[in-house]
Amino acid sequence: MASETNGKSPVKTNGDVRSDVQIIPLKPLDQWRPLEEIRSLLFLVVRENLNEEAMRDSLDRLIREHLPLIGARIELKKSDLEYRFPKPFPPAYLLFEWTNKTIDSSLGDTSLLPQAPQSDSGPSFASSNILDMEREWTPSTWPVERKFEKPDAPLLFVHITKYTDSTIVALNLPHSVSDQLGFGSMINAWMQVLNGETPPEFVELSVDALDGPKLSQKELRMKGKFRILSSRERATKIIPFIPGFVRDPKEVRKTLFLPVNLVDDLRERCMVKLKAKYGEDAATLSNADVITAILAKFAFLSLKDSKMVTLSTSLNIRGRHPALPADKPYLHNGLSFVVSRLPVAKTPLAEVAYKNRLAVNEGLKLTNIERSLAVSKEMYKRQLQLHVIEPPGLSYAITNWCGAWRELDFGPAVVRTEDSVVDGGVKGSAIPLVFGHSLQRHLPTRFNGHIMCKAGGGYWCDFTAIPKTIAKLESL
């Protein structure tokens, strides 16, 4: 049996006419297509009873006193987006929407939470996927894309699902406000406020701080890199995808679990092969490189030819760009893109991982970060849709969210008992399991892979493939 109610968030109002309205333009990196339309949804699974009232009150304080931008509205002015919010916020102003739901059973009684297999097992699929979780852990009234927002809708939506043994914290925020690292920093600051601490000040940059240098048309269209496609390339880039969609129109979305022990072992085995081929100075693979290769190989398991694939990876530029120091949180989007191009289906796993690592190493150089930012700015100016591809051929995009949750801890929100309070704070920790997605809803997802989090002895990935590929993987 479940019951659902609205939280005690302030009622909506058009604001106090005596309040000054602050207007802040969005940066190009925050509003290029399709970011301006996407809403990111997170599901944070905490195996504790959380203090909902304290969480709601501390979120209110976080926005009013430290992050007022979260309480803004995004409005379109001509062709540009801008934040607008009253300063100060009137008492009845809707900073965020808060709803809740109580279920009189344990989370373990459901099939929603993917059960972590043994850490020494092989890859496995969970019984539920991201869409299953969304249906159960979010209100049906939530806007899952910005085009579905009601007038004067807040940026942030929060929904708490309480089980007898766990709490699910579901969050919904426009991608134009933040990438996942910024999202994680916001949640960390929220928990600090709840614990009676003052969160660190977030970096705020001028609107052009991440525009990158001015590039010539030749540099913008440099093949083999993240670039601007010609009008002919944009018109024909979808053609190589058509036979696959005609042949296999259906796709299956899964939550894929990759044990850490398996990934570690594969990385070591790959490095042995790479050093034998490229010498002892071969670039060292990370676990993310190996997982990227696994997801790409799995996705194209049924591809029988040697069709070229543009493999793209998004990189965090915090601590790698002089405007974004590593020791200060940054709310907004701070991403650059790197690409490698290879026939994934016919390329050994070690080589796929290695090509990705070489692209990442090159992309981490400041000159290439600046170039990626300049291309992103130009794509915004031309209103081009993001699709990292080198025609003709297919594409596969990887996003790794693991770094965003490294410091995440809901310990301050755990219902306090006499034994749990230590020096004004909360003893122990409540590290969440994090799932979510941040994609356009009307497009297929078979050419995207997300490493959502590292927890429970492995990596949890949002993975999609055609039915016969899923059947092959399940039989292995």
N, C-alpha and C positions, 0 to 999 in steps of 0.2 A: 504494500500500500504506500502511495506517495502523495505528498501534499506540496503545493507550490504557491509561493506568495511573492509579492514585491518587497524589496528591501526598503530601508528608510532613507533612501536618497532624496535630496531636496526636489520639490516639484519643479516642473519646467516653467520658465518665464522668459520673456524677451529681454529681461535685464532692466536695471535701474537707469533711467535716462540721465541721471546725474553722474553716473560712472563714466570715466573716460574709456574709450575703446582703443585697445592696442592692436595694431596691424603689423604682422610680420610676414613678408613674402617667403614662400617655400623655395628652397634651392632647386636648381635643375636636377640634381641627383635624387631629389625626393619626389619629383612629379613627372618624370618621363614615362612614356607608355611601356608596360601596362601598370606601373606602380601606382599611378593616381587612382586606379579603380579597385585594386586588390585590398582586401582586409585579411590580416593575419590572425589565425585562431590558434590558441594554445590550450592544451589540457594538461594541467599539472596535478599529478596523482600523488597525494600525500597520505601516508599510512598513519594518520593521527586525527584526532578530533580538534579542529581549529576553531579559534575564537572569532566567530563571524563579526560580531559587533565591534571588537577591537580592530579587526582588519578594515572594516568599512570606515571607521572613524579615522584611522591612521592614513588611509588612502585620501580622504578628504583633506587632512593636514598636509600630506605630501604635495598635493596639487596647489592648494592655497598658498603654502609657504615656500615651496621649493621648485615645483615644476608646473607653473601656471599654464604652460602650453598644452598640457594634457587636457585642460578644461576648455580649450578653445573650440571654435567651429572652423571648418575649412570652407572657404567660399571662392567662387570663380570670379576673377576680375579680368575682363577681356579674355585672353588665352592663358592667363597665369592663375595659379592657386595661391591663396594667402590665408594665414591664420588670423582670426579675429576673436578677441575676448575682452570682456570688461575688466577694468582695473581701478579699484579692487573688485573682486567678485561680490555681487549682491548675495545676501544670506540665502535666498531661495533659488539661486542659480543652479541649474543641473550640471554638475561637474562630470558625472559619469552615471551610467545606468547600472543598478545593482538588483539582481534577482536571486532567488534561492529555491532549492528543492530538497526535501527530506525523504529518504527511502528507508523503510524499516527492515532492512536486511543488510548483510555484509557485502562488501564489494566482491568478495570471493564467491558469493552465490550467483554472480552474473558471469557471463562469458565475455564481458567487455574488456576487462583488463588482460592484456596478453601475459600469459604465464611464462616467465623466463625459464627456458630449458636448462639442462645441466651445462655448465660452462665448458665441459670437455666434449660436448656433442657437436654435430655439424650444423649448417644453416637450417633454419626452420621457419615456417610461417605461423603467425599467431591466428587465433580463431576470429579476431575482429580487426577491422581496418579503421582508418581515420574517419571515414564517413559514418561508420557504425557508432563511433565514439561521439561524433558531432550530433547525431540524432538523439542520443541519450543524455548528453551532458550540456546541451545548449537549448534555450527557448526557441520555439518555432518562429517567434517574432524577430529574432536577431537578423540584422542585415549582414549577409555573408559577402556582399560586395557593396561598394559605396553607392552604386546606382540604386540599391534597394533601401537606402536610408530615408527615414521620414524627415520632414522639414525640421531644422534646428536640432537634429540628432547629435548627441555627444560623440566625441571621438572614441572613448573607452567604454566597453561593455564588460561587466563582470557577472558571472553566474556561478553560484556555489551549489554543488550537489553533495549532500551529507549522507553517508552510509553509516552503519553502526560502528564500523572499524576504520573508516577512511573518509577523506574529504577531497573532492575534485574541484580545483579552482580553474574555471574556464575564462579566458580573456580574449577579447576581440578588439583589435586596434588597426587603423589603416596603415598599410605598408608605407604610404607617403610620410607618415610620422616617424617611423622607425624600422630598422632592420632587426634581426633577432638579437644581435649583440646589444643594441640599444634597448630593446624590449627587456632583456635580462637585467641590464643596468637599472632600468626603472623599477623592476620587481625587487632588486636588492635594496634600492633606496627606500622602497615601501616598507620592507621588513626592518630597516634601520630606524625609520620613524616609529614604527610600532614598538621597537625595543627601547625607545627613549633616546635614541642617538640622533645626531645631526648628519644627514647624508652629505657626501662630497658634492661640491658645486659641479653641475654639468657644463661641458664646453659649449659655448654658443659662438658660431662663426658668422661672418658676413655672408651675404647671399652669393657672392662670387668666389668664396675662399676655396672651393673644391671644383672650380671650372676647368683646371688644367691649362696648358699653354695653347696658343693659337696654332693650329696645324694647317698645312696646305691640303688641298684636295687630294694630292697624291699620297700624303701621309695618312689622311683619314681613310683612304681606301686600300691601304697596304694589305695584300693578301697574306693569309696565314696567321693573322692577328685578329683581335677584337676590332671590328672596323665597320664603316658605313658601306652598305651594299649599293651598287648602282641601281637605277630604276629597273633595268632589264633583269638584274639578279633578284630584285625584290618580287618582280612579277612572276618569275619562274622557279623560285626557291622551293615551292611546295610540291612541284611536279614529282620529284623522286619519292615523296611520301605516299602519293596516291595509290600505286599498286598495292602497297601493304594495307591501306585502309579498305580498299575494295576486297582484297582477299580475306582480311581478318578485321571486320568492322568492330568486333567486340574486344574489350580489354578487361582485365581483372586487377583490382587494386588490393594489395596485401601489406601487412606489417611484417617485415622480414627481420629476423633476429640472427646476428652474426656473433658467435662467442668470441671474446677477447683472445682466448687461447688459440683459436683457429686463425684469427687474423695475425696474431704475433707469429705463429708458425709459418703461415704463408709469406709474411714479410721476410723472415729469415731465409726461407727457401728461395724466394725471388732474388734476394741480394746475392746469394751464392751464384745463381745463374748470371746475374748482371755483372758481377766482378769477373767471372770467367770470360765474359764477352767484351766488357769495356775496361777491364783492369781494376786494380784495387782502389783507384780514385773515383770509381763510379758514384754518382750522386746517391745519397742514402734515402731510401724510401721511408715514408711515414705510414702509420696505419690508415690514415685518410686516403693515401694514394692506393693502397691495396683494396680498400672498400670501394673506392671509385672504380677501380678495374673490375671488381666482382660485380657491381651493379650494372656496369656497361656490358660485361660479358653475358650476364644473365639476361639482360633486356634484349640482346641480339642473338640469343641462343638458337632461335629458329631461322636466322638469316643464313641462307646457304651460299650466297655469293660473297665477293670481296668488296662490297660497296664501301666507299669511304664514309667515315663518320666524323663530324666535328664534335670533339669532346670538350666541353667548357666547364670551368670551375670558377666560382665567385670567391674572392679573397677579401678578408678584412683589412682595411688600411689603417686602423687605429694602431698607433705606435710605429707606423711605417711611413706616415706622411707628417711633415713638420707641423701642420695645423692641428694634428690630433695626437697629443702625447698619450703614451700607453697608460699612465697612472691617473688619468682623469676620464670619467664616463662621458659618453657622447650619445645623445638620444637618437639622432637621426640616421639616415642611411650613409654608411661608410664602406662602400664596396667597389672593387674593381674586378675585371674579368680577364681570364687567360684561356687560351685555346690550344689544343693539339689536334692533329688530323691524321687518322689512321684507319685501316680496315679492321674494325674491332673484332668482328666475327672470326677472322682468320689470323688474328694476332695473339700470341701467347699472353697469358695473364701478366707475367713479369714485365713484358714490353709495354703493355697498356699502362700499367702502374708507373713505369719509368718515363714514358712520354709525358704523362701527367706531371710527374715530379719535375722534369726539366722545364716544362711550361710554367709551373708554379715558381720555381727558382728564378726564372727570367722575369716573371711578372711581379715578383717582390722587389725588384729594383725600382728606385724612386722614379727614374725616367719613364719606365713602363707604367707605373701607377699613374703618373701625370698624363701619359698618353691615353690610358683607359678613361680617365676622368674627362679628358678633352673630347673623346669620341662620344661618351655619354651625354655631354653638354650639347654636342652637335645633333645627336639623335633627338634630344628634347626640342631643340630649336626647329628641327624639321618634322617633328611630330611622328617619328618613326617608331614602330613597335619593336621591342626587344626580342630578337631571336638570333642567338649566337650560332651562326652557321657559315660554312664556306661552300657555296654551290659549285658544282652539283654534288649532291650527296645527302646523307641523313645527319641528324644531330642528336646529342645527348647531353643534358645539363645536370650537373651535380651541385647540390648545396649541402654544406656541412654546418649544422647548428650546435654541435657539441660544445664548442668554446664559449657559447653564450650562457651556458648554465653552470659553469665551473664553480661559481661562488654562491649559487642559489641554495637557500636554506630557509625553510618555513618554521624553524625552531621558535622564533619569537611569537609566532601565531598559535602555537600549541596551547590548548586549554591548560591553564596553570593550576598546579597543586602545590601544597606546602613543600614537597620534595623537589619540585622542578624549578624553584626560584633561587637564583644565585646572584648576589650583589646587584639586585635590581633587574637582572636579565633572566633568560630562560636556560636552564641546563639542558644539555643534549642537543640533538639536531633532528631535522625532518627534511631530508634531501628528497626532492620530488623526482618522480619519473615523468619526463616531458614528452608529450606527443603534440602534433599539430600540422597545419599546412598553410601555405601562403601562395596560392596559385589562382589563375583565372578559372572560373567555374565551368565555362562552356567549351573548354578545349580538352582534348585527350591528354592523359598524364603519362602515357607509356614512354615518352622521351624525356622524362624528368625523374631524378632520383634524389631523395632527401635522407641524409643521415640525421635523424631527429635528436637522439641523445645517446649517451653512454651510461648504462646503469645495469645493475643486476647481472654483472659478469659478461656483458656484451653490448653490442651496438644495435639500436632499433632504427630501422629504415622504412620509409614510405616508398613502396616499390610497386610499379605497374607493368604488366606485360600482357600479351595476347593469351587466350586460354590454352593453346597447345604448348606454349612455353612454360606456363605455370604447371601444367600436367607433367612435363618433362622434369621440372625442378622438384616437384613433389615426389616423383618416382626415384630420384637419386638417393 
